Amino acid sequence: MAFNVLIVDDSATMRAMIKRVIKLSGFEAETIYEAGNGREALKVLDGHWVDLVLTDIHMPEMDGLELLRVLSAHPVLNRLPVIIVTPEGSDEPLQEAMRLGAKACIRKPFSPEKVRQVLMRHIEEGV
């Protein structure tokens, strides 16, 4: 079974790297959507079903924490697994993300195996 994934990061280079790592990990991604910030992510989610969101915290216009706030208040999207992918060194924003409903955090740099393990664990929980 293949899954749809949304990668949210203001760096096109980082989105491309995460996309490549997902493919290298062996995770069965049917479609990988991309967004440069939370506002763009909401537009993607308005028109496409995704099984999992990978988002950075720090982005312009709408950051990852605000995206989590909007998703957690939504009657359908509040069940969508959200994984934080960040170089964040401070625990405070990560704790806030988890409080808002994030399921896990992958700290940069990361390996394809680590990404695959986290994605599979949270996809299986949602099935």
N, C-alpha and C positions, 0 to 999 in steps of 0.2 A: 504494500500500500504506500503510495507516495503522498507527500504532504505539501501544503502551500505555506511559505514562510515570508514574513515581512521583515526586512532589515532597515532600521531607522538610525541614521548617523549623518551628521552634517559633512563628513569627509567622504567624497566619492571614492577615494583611494581605500579608506577603511571598509566601505561597503563592498568594494570589489574583493578585498582581502577576505572578509568574512564569507562572502559568497563562494570564493575559491576553497576556503577551509571547509565549508559545509559539503561541497562536492568531494573534496579529498577524504573527508571523514567517512564516506560511505552512507551518510544519512540520505534517505530517499526523498529528495525534494522535487516535486513536480514543477512548481513555479516558485521563483524567488522574486518577490516584489521589493522595490527600494523606495525610500523616502528620506529627504534631507533634514526633516525635523518632525515634531509631533503633529503639526498642522497638516503637513503633506501626508503623514501616516493616516490620519483620520479620513482624508480624501480617498486614499487607497482602500481603507476598510469600508468606506461607504459603497464602493463598487465591486469589491472582491472579497470572497471568503478566504481567510487564512487560518491555519491551525496553530500558528505560533508566531510571536513577535520577538525579535531581538532588537533592543534599543540601547543607545548610549544615554547617559544622563545629561551631559552638557551640550546643548544645541541652541541655536538662535531661534527666535520667534516662539516656539513652544518646546520646552526641554522634556526630557524623559519623565521627570517627576510629574509635570503637568499632564503629559499624555496618560500616565498611570491614573491620575485623578479622574480624568474624563472617562477612561475605560472602566474604572471601578464603579462609576456612577451609572453606566449604561446597562440597561436591562438584559441585553444579550452578550455584548462584548466583555462584560465583567467576568465571564468564565474563560476568556481567552488567556492561555499561558503567556506571560511576558517574562523574558529573560533579559537581565541587564548585562551589557557587554561594555566594559569600561576600564580605563587605566586608573580610575579613582583610587587614591591612596587612603583617603579619609573614610572611616566607617559610618559617619553621620549620614551622608546622602544615601548610602547603601541601606542603612537601617530604615530610613524614610521610604525608600523604594519598596522594601519588603513589607513595611506596614501598609503601603498603598496597594499591595497585591502582587508584586513581582514574585515569581516562583524561585528564582535562582540568580546568581551573579557569576559571570565568567569574566575574570580579570585578564586584561591584556598585559603581556603577550600570552597566547594560548596555543595549544596543540590541537590538531584535527581530532585526535582521540578524545580529548577533554570536551570539545564541542559536541561530538557525537554522543558521548555519555549523557551530558546534560540534556540535549535535545530529546533523545530517546526516553529518558526518565520522565520528562514532563509531557511528552506526547502520549506515552503509555498511561500516565495518570489521568489524562483527559479523555481517553477512549472509553 
